[in-house]
Amino acid sequence: MLQWLAGMCTRLAEQLRHHSCWRFALLLLAYLLYLLLGAVVFSAVELPREDALRRELRELQRHFLREHACLAEPELEGFLRRVLLRASDYGVSVLGNSSGKWNWDFTSALFFASTVLSTTGYGHTVPLSDGGKAFCIIYSVIGIPFTLLFLTAIVQRITVYVTRRPVLYFHLRWGFSKQIVSIVHAVMLGFIAVLCFFFIPAAVFSVLEEDWNFLESFYFCFISLSTIGLGDYVPGEGYNQKFKQLYKIGITCYLMLGLIAMLVVLETFCELHELKTFRKMFYVKKNKEDDQEHIMEHDQLSFSSISDQAASMKEYQKLNEPFVSVQPVVAYYATDGCPNN
């Protein structure tokens, strides 16, 4: 059984070594599992703490109403709406109409994990417990480099099909200048990305969010996809939000896809010849003497390695020689016809 498992693992490793698509699929699966792991752990650690804090604040509200019978509950809630409570810093509200609004259910924790890994970090929801804060540190230390690896791999693959092949096709098939085709393609790609990930989502958010207009929705899209994440506008936080869990999952997918699209557009513009020339103006120029010294050092290392190999070959030949050398026998004939040695 163990030999069979070892053989399967060996064959799988050999297949993955020669198939980059399988390696990328495993990377994608591992990243999704890591994102789900963060959501599960954050929800399991923070949800009980949020529940306890919510019950504590609700009990304080009832106690206050019992001591002040002349004050009605709607009046107290109206007062609390205008007062900055300490609990609001943690995303916990004591208002009656927010009893069904949880910040650490699975979908909210998944949204929080995506903002952590993408370094957006709205700040509207933060870990309450010490365990949650410690896990957030460990999760970020591993997850942020993992996210960079994942984004680099997927952007490299998308750029080949979205940027390089179309530019090369128009250059070779139709004979257009490669620089002109690259510029036109980059502008068109940027326009499509802005339309699909800024204007259309802004129109959708302005409809789904009651208090947002189009400008505020467009502002949220830009702040989010540029990973600034100020946190002054966060979707799905309304008290009367319908289908909140599905809405949160959709926002999470939008943020990840939008971030990938922005990186693809940025990579496309960075490959333009004009931008490469412009960037070189600000780079540190290499010193010719340093380059010559580097070449000389490389040549010396190469010569020394060749000399060492030649010396080792000579030693090897000496070791293979016999201990007693046999001189060749030369036969010649004397004048009398008898052979002499």
Secondary structure, 3 states (H helix, E strand, C coil): CHHHHHHHHHHHHHHHHHCHHHHHHHHHHHHHHHHHHHHHHHHHHHHHHHHHHHHHHHHHHHHHHHHCCCCCHHHHHHHHHHCCCHHHHHCCCCCHHHCCCCCCCHHHHHHHHHHHHCCCCCCCCCCCCHHHHHHHHHHHHHHHHHHHHHHHHHHHHHHHHHHHHHHHHHHHHCCCCHHHHHHHHHHHHHHHHHHHHHHHHHHHHHHHCCCCCHHHHHHHHHHHHCCCCCCCCCCCCCCCCCCHHHHHHHHHHHHHHHHHHHHHHHHHHHCCHHHHHHHHCCCCCCCHHHHHHHHHHHHHHHHHHHHHHHHHHHHHHHHHCCCCCCCCCCCEECCCCCEEC
